[in-house]
Amino acid sequence: MTGQEIVFGGLTVRPDARWYEAAGAVYLKAGGDIVGSGNLLGSTTAVPAVVGNVLFGDSIATGNLIVHSNETDVSLVQAGGDIIYSSFTIAGPGTLEITAGGDIRMDDQASVTSVGPVQASDLRPGASIVMQAGLEPTLMAQNFNDFVNLYVNPDNQATKNEGDSLAGQPGKVVHTYQQELVDWMADRYGFGGSAEEALAVFSTLTPEQQRIFARQIYFAELRAGGREYNDADGPRFGSYLRGRNAIAALFPANSTSGTPNVYQGDITLYGGSGIHTRMGGDIQTLTPGGRQLFGVEGVAPPSTAGVITQGFGHIQMYTLGSILLGQSRIMTTAGGDILAWAAQGDINAGRGSKTTLVYTPPRRVYDQWGNLMLSSDVPSTGAGLATLDEGDMDLIAPEGTIDAGEAGIRVSGNVNIAALHVVNAANIQVQGDAVGIPVAAVVNTGALASASSASSAAATAAQETVQRVRNEARQNQPSIFSVQILGFGGESIGLD
């Protein structure tokens, strides 16, 4: 059972106060579809006037609230079919994983939000949100298990001798993640053993816990593969092989028995719908058989639209098809990187307004002596793709186009772009280093003017030379006199 968030009305003893009513992590699973779970966007439920001895009066409630107490808490929303028009709110730390064997279709009816801590003294970041569409649960479990086994086994490390290529070492990977696993286990569970012991303990964790680390490996490989493409001094300059190998490992075309794997599912949100983490927490979206659509044309959406981290948090996306924003946004506002890989489609920043204000709710913060402060963030602005505060951006579309559109791409850190085509590059603003952005050819007007002047002078000199030659030729020609005799008189006139 999920909980609810109650906002007390003005006729109660706690006017405008919020009451988070939930028990802990939630497993919500269905073999078919999940439809209409929670409240539709903007809707609430009236609370009975009196519950027990508590006067609720004109209070209202919003359902599908999940509250986590520990950083290791994971809640699952899992459907063998589609997830349609279902809103979820999660408070506290941890992870919320939403997976559908088909589509995740919120349209303009539902949203997913991580509100962060519900206790003022809790300074831990809020829960991360994961959305995976087109992943049938049984297939997902097998894929992630095989992927982790490939990337944490030191025997799968490819050789790096001169002349050795990754393409010539099937079944091998550029980097195995034993040390990263040790660090992750230590940070998450306080583990202090060797790499072999860490792997043994890791194998006993529940699949949803293991998938958190597996996705970290996956997106690290995609980022490295996109950057290797533009690294002229690297071993795979101009090649997406490293990233494509990671994709094939996590989403193989065929099962171990040789039967084709089917991945079919989109993530669709528009209007005021969004995926937000307000007080920290990452956002990851994966559609191995479809596209990701976060906005459409038409009426400009409110600031609630799009994929946004409003506390420190990264945004990481993988899709077979395109990532389309329409008039919406993908944005980190308080620190965090953006990574997006569209395997066969485009990444389009859309044409959203650059003046839309995105507000972050104020947060109560207590210092060590119990003094209360309100942490207020300056509103963020705009649409499109943006890392607004100390964040890098990696955009990769090996077979498609990266279009900055009218909304634009803004990067507070460094940017790496790798694609078949990049358009509207003039609308990409980067504060750090930029790699992969085409440079517009600049015409040297000064040189053209000089060349034009020189050409005109040469033409004038040539005309003067021709005229002078003609004049000299006329002067050297013999003189001809014509004499007409008008008549003969009495005397003869002779001519010498």
C-alpha positions as CSV (number, residue, x, y, z in Angstrom):
1,M,0.0,0.0,0.0
2,T,1.2,3.5,-0.8
3,G,0.6,6.5,1.5
4,Q,-0.8,10.0,1.0
5,E,0.3,13.6,1.5
6,I,-2.3,15.7,3.4
7,V,-2.4,19.5,3.2
8,F,-4.4,20.8,6.2
9,G,-7.0,23.4,5.4
10,G,-7.6,26.7,7.0
11,L,-10.4,25.4,9.3
12,T,-8.1,22.9,11.1
13,V,-5.7,23.2,14.0
14,R,-2.8,23.0,11.6
15,P,-3.7,25.4,8.7
16,D,-1.5,24.9,5.6
17,A,0.6,22.2,7.3
18,R,1.7,19.1,5.4
19,W,1.3,15.6,6.8
20,Y,3.2,12.7,5.1
21,E,1.4,9.5,5.8
22,A,3.3,6.4,4.6
23,A,5.0,3.3,6.0
24,G,8.1,2.8,3.9
25,A,9.4,1.2,0.7
26,V,6.7,-0.1,-1.7
27,Y,6.6,-3.0,-4.2
28,L,3.8,-2.4,-6.7
29,K,3.8,-5.2,-9.3
30,A,1.3,-6.2,-12.0
31,G,1.5,-8.9,-14.7
32,G,-0.4,-6.7,-17.1
33,D,-1.0,-2.9,-17.0
34,I,-1.0,-0.3,-14.2
35,V,-3.6,2.3,-15.1
36,G,-4.7,5.4,-13.1
37,S,-2.7,4.8,-10.0
38,G,-2.6,7.8,-7.7
39,N,-4.1,11.2,-8.5
40,L,-4.1,12.7,-12.0
41,L,-2.1,15.8,-12.4
42,G,-3.6,18.7,-10.5
43,S,-6.3,16.6,-8.8
44,T,-6.7,15.9,-5.1
45,T,-9.0,14.0,-2.8
46,A,-11.1,15.6,0.0
47,V,-10.3,14.2,3.4
48,P,-13.2,13.4,5.8
49,A,-13.8,16.3,8.2
50,V,-12.8,14.2,11.3
51,V,-10.6,11.1,11.4
52,G,-10.4,9.7,14.9
53,N,-9.8,12.7,17.2
54,V,-8.2,14.8,14.5
55,L,-10.1,17.6,12.8
56,F,-9.3,17.7,9.1
57,G,-12.0,20.1,8.0
58,D,-11.3,21.3,4.5
59,S,-8.0,19.3,4.1
60,I,-7.0,17.6,0.8
61,A,-4.9,14.6,0.1
62,T,-2.7,13.4,-2.8
63,G,-2.1,9.7,-3.1
64,N,0.7,7.3,-4.1
65,L,3.1,8.8,-1.6
66,I,6.2,6.6,-0.7
67,V,8.4,7.5,2.2
68,H,11.9,6.1,2.5
69,S,14.0,6.2,5.7
70,N,17.3,4.8,4.5
71,E,19.7,5.5,1.6
72,T,19.5,1.8,0.6
73,D,15.7,1.8,0.3
74,V,14.3,0.9,-3.1
75,S,10.7,1.0,-4.2
76,L,9.5,-0.8,-7.3
77,V,6.6,0.0,-9.6
78,Q,6.7,-2.8,-12.2
79,A,4.3,-3.8,-14.9
80,G,4.5,-6.6,-17.5
81,G,2.4,-4.4,-19.8
82,D,2.0,-0.6,-19.8
83,I,2.0,2.0,-17.1
84,I,-0.6,4.6,-18.0
85,Y,-1.6,7.9,-16.2
86,S,-0.1,7.0,-12.9
87,S,1.5,9.6,-10.6
88,F,4.0,8.8,-7.8
89,T,5.6,11.0,-5.1
90,I,8.5,9.8,-3.1
91,A,10.0,11.4,0.0
92,G,13.3,10.7,1.7
93,P,16.4,9.1,0.2
94,G,16.9,5.9,-1.8
95,T,15.6,5.0,-5.3
96,L,12.3,4.7,-7.0
97,E,12.4,2.3,-10.0
98,I,9.5,2.4,-12.5
99,T,9.6,-0.3,-15.2
100,A,7.1,-1.3,-17.8
101,G,7.3,-4.2,-20.3
102,G,5.6,-1.8,-22.7
103,D,5.0,2.0,-22.6
104,I,5.2,4.4,-19.8
105,R,2.5,6.8,-20.9
106,M,1.9,9.8,-18.7
107,D,0.8,12.3,-21.4
108,D,-0.4,15.5,-19.7
109,Q,-2.1,13.5,-16.9
110,A,0.6,12.3,-14.4
111,S,4.0,13.1,-13.0
112,V,6.7,11.5,-10.8
113,T,8.3,13.7,-8.1
114,S,11.0,13.2,-5.5
115,V,10.3,15.8,-2.9
116,G,13.4,15.1,-0.7
117,P,13.6,15.0,3.1
118,V,10.4,15.4,5.1
119,Q,12.2,16.1,8.3
120,A,13.9,19.5,8.5
121,S,17.0,18.0,10.2
122,D,17.6,15.5,7.4
123,L,20.3,16.8,5.0
124,R,20.5,13.7,2.9
125,P,19.7,14.1,-0.8
126,G,16.3,13.0,-2.0
127,A,15.5,9.8,-3.8
128,S,16.6,9.1,-7.3
129,I,14.1,8.2,-10.0
130,V,14.6,5.5,-12.7
131,M,12.2,5.0,-15.6
132,Q,12.6,2.0,-17.9
133,A,10.1,1.3,-20.7
134,G,10.1,-1.7,-23.0
135,L,11.8,-4.1,-20.5
136,E,9.8,-7.2,-19.6
137,P,10.6,-8.0,-16.0
138,T,12.1,-11.5,-16.6
139,L,14.2,-10.3,-19.5
140,M,15.4,-7.4,-17.5
141,A,16.6,-9.6,-14.7
142,Q,18.6,-11.8,-17.0
143,N,20.1,-8.9,-18.9
144,F,21.3,-7.0,-15.9
145,N,22.8,-10.1,-14.3
146,D,24.8,-10.9,-17.5
147,F,25.9,-7.3,-17.9
148,V,27.3,-7.1,-14.3
149,N,29.1,-10.4,-14.7
150,L,30.8,-9.1,-17.9
151,Y,31.9,-5.8,-16.5
152,V,33.1,-6.8,-13.0
153,N,35.0,-10.0,-13.9
154,P,38.8,-9.1,-14.3
155,D,39.1,-12.0,-16.7
156,N,37.1,-10.0,-19.2
157,Q,39.7,-7.1,-19.3
158,A,40.8,-6.4,-22.9
159,T,44.6,-6.2,-23.5
160,K,45.9,-2.7,-24.3
161,N,49.1,-3.6,-26.1
162,E,50.1,-1.6,-29.1
163,G,48.3,-2.9,-32.1
164,D,45.6,-4.7,-30.1
165,S,42.1,-3.5,-31.0
166,L,38.9,-3.9,-29.0
167,A,37.1,-5.1,-32.1
168,G,39.5,-8.0,-32.3
169,Q,38.8,-9.1,-28.8
170,P,35.1,-10.3,-28.7
171,G,33.8,-10.8,-25.2
172,K,36.3,-8.4,-23.7
173,V,35.7,-4.9,-22.3
174,V,37.9,-1.8,-22.1
175,H,37.6,-1.5,-18.3
176,T,36.4,-3.8,-15.5
177,Y,34.8,-2.3,-12.5
178,Q,36.2,-4.3,-9.5
179,Q,37.5,-1.2,-7.6
180,E,34.4,0.8,-8.4
181,L,32.4,-2.0,-6.9
182,V,34.5,-2.0,-3.7
183,D,34.0,1.7,-3.4
184,W,30.3,1.5,-4.0
185,M,29.8,-1.3,-1.5
186,A,31.8,0.7,1.1
187,D,29.9,3.9,0.6
188,R,26.5,2.2,0.5
189,Y,26.8,-0.7,3.0
190,G,30.0,0.1,4.9
191,F,31.8,-2.9,3.3
192,G,35.5,-3.1,3.9
193,G,36.7,-6.3,2.2
194,S,38.7,-7.2,-1.0
195,A,37.4,-7.0,-4.6
196,E,36.6,-10.8,-4.5
197,E,34.7,-10.5,-1.3
198,A,32.8,-7.4,-2.5
199,L,31.7,-9.4,-5.6
200,A,30.6,-12.3,-3.4
201,V,28.5,-10.0,-1.2
202,F,27.2,-8.1,-4.2
203,S,25.8,-11.3,-5.6
204,T,23.7,-11.8,-2.5
205,L,21.9,-8.4,-2.9
206,T,18.4,-8.2,-4.3
207,P,18.2,-7.6,-8.1
208,E,16.9,-4.1,-7.7
209,Q,19.9,-3.2,-5.5
210,Q,22.3,-4.7,-8.1
211,R,20.7,-2.8,-10.9
212,I,21.6,0.5,-9.3
213,F,25.3,-0.3,-9.7
214,A,24.8,-1.9,-13.1
215,R,23.2,1.3,-14.4
216,Q,26.2,3.3,-13.1
217,I,28.5,1.1,-15.1
218,Y,26.3,1.3,-18.2
219,F,26.2,5.1,-18.3
220,A,29.9,5.4,-17.5
221,E,30.6,3.3,-20.6
222,L,28.2,5.3,-22.8
223,R,29.9,8.5,-21.7
224,A,33.4,7.1,-22.3
225,G,32.3,5.8,-25.7
226,G,31.0,9.2,-26.8
227,R,34.1,11.0,-25.7
228,E,36.4,8.4,-27.4
229,Y,34.7,9.2,-30.7
230,N,36.0,12.8,-30.5
231,D,39.4,12.0,-29.0
232,A,41.9,12.3,-31.8
233,D,44.7,10.9,-29.7
234,G,42.7,8.0,-28.4
235,P,42.6,4.4,-29.6
236,R,39.1,4.6,-31.0
237,F,38.9,8.1,-32.6
238,G,35.9,8.3,-34.9
239,S,34.4,5.0,-33.4
240,Y,31.4,4.4,-31.2
241,L,32.5,0.8,-30.5
242,R,32.9,1.1,-26.7
243,G,29.4,2.5,-26.2
244,R,27.8,0.1,-28.7
245,N,29.4,-2.8,-26.9
246,A,27.8,-1.7,-23.6
247,I,24.4,-1.4,-25.3
248,A,24.7,-4.8,-26.9
249,A,25.7,-6.3,-23.5
250,L,22.8,-4.8,-21.5
251,F,20.2,-5.1,-24.3
252,P,21.3,-8.1,-26.5
253,A,19.4,-8.8,-29.7
254,N,19.1,-12.5,-28.8
255,S,18.8,-14.5,-25.6
256,T,21.4,-17.1,-24.6
257,S,19.2,-19.7,-26.3
258,G,19.3,-17.8,-29.6
259,T,15.7,-16.5,-29.6
260,P,15.2,-12.8,-30.4
261,N,14.7,-10.4,-27.5
262,V,11.9,-7.9,-28.0
263,Y,12.1,-4.4,-26.7
264,Q,9.1,-2.2,-27.4
265,G,8.1,0.8,-25.3
266,D,8.2,4.6,-25.2
267,I,8.3,7.1,-22.4
268,T,5.7,9.9,-23.2
269,L,5.1,13.0,-21.1
270,Y,3.9,16.5,-22.2
271,G,1.9,19.4,-21.0
272,G,2.5,20.0,-17.3
273,S,3.8,16.5,-16.7
274,G,7.3,16.0,-15.6
275,I,10.0,13.9,-13.8
276,H,11.5,16.0,-11.0
277,T,13.9,15.6,-8.1
278,R,13.5,18.7,-5.9
279,M,16.1,18.3,-3.1
280,G,18.8,16.1,-4.7
281,G,18.6,12.8,-6.5
282,D,19.4,11.6,-10.0
283,I,17.1,10.8,-12.9
284,Q,17.7,7.9,-15.3
285,T,15.5,7.0,-18.3
286,L,16.0,3.9,-20.6
287,T,14.0,2.9,-23.6
288,P,15.9,0.2,-25.5
289,G,13.1,-0.3,-28.0
290,G,11.4,3.1,-28.3
291,R,11.7,6.9,-27.9
292,Q,11.5,9.4,-25.2
293,L,9.1,12.4,-25.7
294,F,8.9,15.1,-23.1
295,G,7.0,17.9,-24.9
296,V,5.0,18.7,-27.9
297,E,4.2,21.7,-30.0
298,G,1.2,24.0,-29.3
299,V,0.4,25.8,-26.1
300,A,3.5,26.5,-24.0
301,P,3.6,24.2,-21.0
302,P,4.0,25.4,-17.3
303,S,7.3,25.2,-15.5
304,T,6.4,21.8,-14.1
305,A,7.0,20.3,-17.5
306,G,10.1,18.2,-18.4
307,V,12.9,16.4,-16.7
308,I,14.5,18.5,-14.0
309,T,16.8,18.1,-11.0
310,Q,16.3,21.0,-8.7
311,G,18.9,19.9,-6.1
312,F,22.2,18.4,-7.1
313,G,21.5,15.5,-9.4
314,H,22.6,14.0,-12.7
315,I,20.3,13.2,-15.7
316,Q,21.2,10.1,-17.7
317,M,19.2,8.9,-20.7
318,Y,19.5,6.1,-23.2
319,T,17.0,5.5,-26.1
320,L,16.9,3.5,-29.3
321,G,14.8,6.2,-30.9
322,S,14.8,10.0,-30.4
323,I,14.7,12.3,-27.5
324,L,12.2,15.1,-28.3
325,L,11.5,18.1,-26.1
326,G,8.9,20.1,-28.1
327,Q,8.4,23.1,-25.8
328,S,9.6,21.4,-22.7
329,R,13.1,21.0,-21.0
330,I,15.8,18.7,-19.7
331,M,17.6,20.6,-17.0
332,T,19.9,20.4,-14.0
333,T,19.5,23.6,-12.0
334,A,21.7,23.1,-8.9
335,G,24.6,21.1,-10.1
336,G,24.7,17.8,-12.1
337,D,25.6,16.5,-15.5
338,I,23.4,15.5,-18.5
339,L,24.2,12.4,-20.6
340,A,21.9,11.5,-23.5
341,W,22.5,8.7,-26.1
342,A,20.0,8.2,-28.9
343,A,21.2,5.0,-30.7
344,Q,19.2,5.4,-33.9
345,G,17.4,8.7,-33.5
346,D,17.8,12.4,-32.9
347,I,18.2,14.7,-29.9
348,N,16.1,17.8,-30.4
349,A,16.2,20.6,-27.9
350,G,12.9,21.9,-29.2
351,R,11.5,25.4,-29.3
352,G,10.4,26.2,-25.8
353,S,10.4,29.7,-24.3
354,K,13.7,31.0,-23.0
355,T,11.8,33.2,-20.4
356,T,9.8,30.5,-18.6
357,L,10.6,30.6,-14.8
358,V,11.3,27.3,-13.0
359,Y,10.9,27.7,-9.2
360,T,12.5,25.5,-6.6
361,P,10.5,25.2,-3.4
362,P,12.3,26.7,-0.4
363,R,13.8,24.2,2.1
364,R,14.0,24.5,5.8
365,V,17.6,24.0,7.0
366,Y,18.7,23.7,10.6
367,D,22.3,24.4,11.6
368,Q,24.1,22.4,14.4
369,W,22.6,24.6,17.1
370,G,19.0,24.3,15.8
371,N,18.8,27.7,14.2
372,L,16.3,27.7,11.3
373,M,17.1,29.0,7.9
374,L,15.2,29.0,4.6
375,S,17.2,27.8,1.7
376,S,15.8,29.7,-1.3
377,D,17.1,29.2,-4.8
378,V,16.9,31.8,-7.5
379,P,14.4,30.7,-10.2
380,S,15.9,29.0,-13.2
381,T,14.8,30.1,-16.7
382,G,14.2,28.7,-20.1
383,A,13.6,25.4,-21.9
384,G,15.7,23.1,-24.0
385,L,18.8,21.3,-22.7
386,A,20.7,23.0,-19.9
387,T,23.1,22.4,-17.0
388,L,22.9,25.7,-15.2
389,D,25.3,25.2,-12.3
390,E,28.7,23.3,-12.7
391,G,27.5,20.5,-14.9
392,D,28.9,18.9,-18.0
393,M,26.9,17.6,-21.0
394,D,27.4,14.7,-23.3
395,L,25.0,14.3,-26.2
396,I,25.5,11.3,-28.6
397,A,23.4,10.4,-31.7
398,P,25.5,8.1,-33.8
399,E,23.0,7.8,-36.6
400,G,21.0,11.0,-36.1
401,T,20.9,14.7,-35.7
402,I,21.5,16.9,-32.6
403,D,19.4,20.0,-33.0
404,A,19.8,22.9,-30.6
405,G,16.5,24.2,-32.0
406,E,15.1,27.6,-30.8
407,A,15.2,26.7,-27.1
408,G,19.0,26.1,-27.3
409,I,21.6,24.1,-25.4
410,R,23.3,25.8,-22.4
411,V,26.2,24.2,-20.6
412,S,27.8,25.6,-17.5
413,G,30.7,23.2,-17.7
414,N,32.2,21.2,-20.7
415,V,30.3,19.7,-23.6
416,N,31.0,16.7,-25.8
417,I,28.8,16.3,-28.9
418,A,29.0,13.3,-31.3
419,A,26.4,12.9,-34.0
420,L,25.9,12.3,-37.7
421,H,24.7,15.9,-38.0
422,V,24.6,19.0,-35.7
423,V,22.3,21.8,-36.6
424,N,21.6,25.2,-35.1
425,A,25.0,25.1,-33.5
426,A,25.0,28.9,-33.1
427,N,22.3,28.3,-30.3
428,I,24.8,26.3,-28.2
429,Q,26.3,28.2,-25.3
430,V,29.2,26.7,-23.4
431,Q,31.2,28.1,-20.5
432,G,33.9,25.4,-20.5
433,D,35.5,23.4,-23.2
434,A,33.5,22.4,-26.3
435,V,34.2,19.3,-28.4
436,G,32.2,18.2,-31.4
437,I,30.4,21.5,-32.2
438,P,30.9,22.4,-35.9
439,V,32.6,25.7,-36.4
440,A,30.9,28.0,-39.0
441,A,33.1,29.0,-41.8
442,V,34.1,32.7,-41.4
443,V,34.6,34.7,-44.6
444,N,37.7,37.0,-44.6
445,T,36.1,40.1,-45.9
446,G,39.3,42.1,-45.6
447,A,41.1,39.7,-47.8
448,L,38.2,39.8,-50.3
449,A,38.3,43.6,-50.3
450,S,42.1,43.6,-50.8
451,A,41.7,41.1,-53.7
452,S,39.0,43.2,-55.2
453,S,41.1,46.4,-55.0
454,A,44.1,44.6,-56.5
455,S,41.9,43.3,-59.3
456,S,40.5,46.7,-60.0
457,A,43.9,48.3,-60.1
458,A,45.2,45.6,-62.4
459,A,42.3,46.1,-64.8
460,T,42.8,49.9,-64.8
461,A,46.5,49.5,-65.5
462,A,45.8,47.1,-68.4
463,Q,43.3,49.6,-69.9
464,E,45.9,52.4,-69.7
465,T,48.5,50.2,-71.3
466,V,46.2,49.3,-74.2
467,Q,45.3,53.0,-74.7
468,R,49.0,54.0,-74.7
469,V,49.9,51.4,-77.3
470,R,47.1,52.5,-79.5
471,N,48.2,56.1,-79.3
472,E,51.8,55.1,-80.2
473,A,50.6,53.1,-83.1
474,R,48.7,56.0,-84.5
475,Q,51.8,58.3,-84.2
476,N,54.0,55.8,-86.2
477,Q,51.6,55.5,-89.1
478,P,52.7,57.4,-92.4
479,S,50.8,60.7,-93.3
480,I,48.6,60.8,-96.3
481,F,47.7,64.1,-98.0
482,S,44.8,64.4,-100.4
483,V,45.0,67.2,-103.1
484,Q,42.0,68.4,-105.0
485,I,42.6,70.6,-108.2
486,L,39.9,73.1,-108.4
487,G,40.7,74.4,-111.9
488,F,43.5,75.6,-114.4
489,G,44.0,79.3,-114.9
490,G,46.3,81.2,-117.2
491,E,49.4,80.3,-115.2
492,S,50.7,77.0,-114.3
493,I,51.1,76.2,-110.7
494,G,53.5,73.5,-109.8
495,L,53.8,71.5,-106.7
496,D,57.1,70.5,-105.3
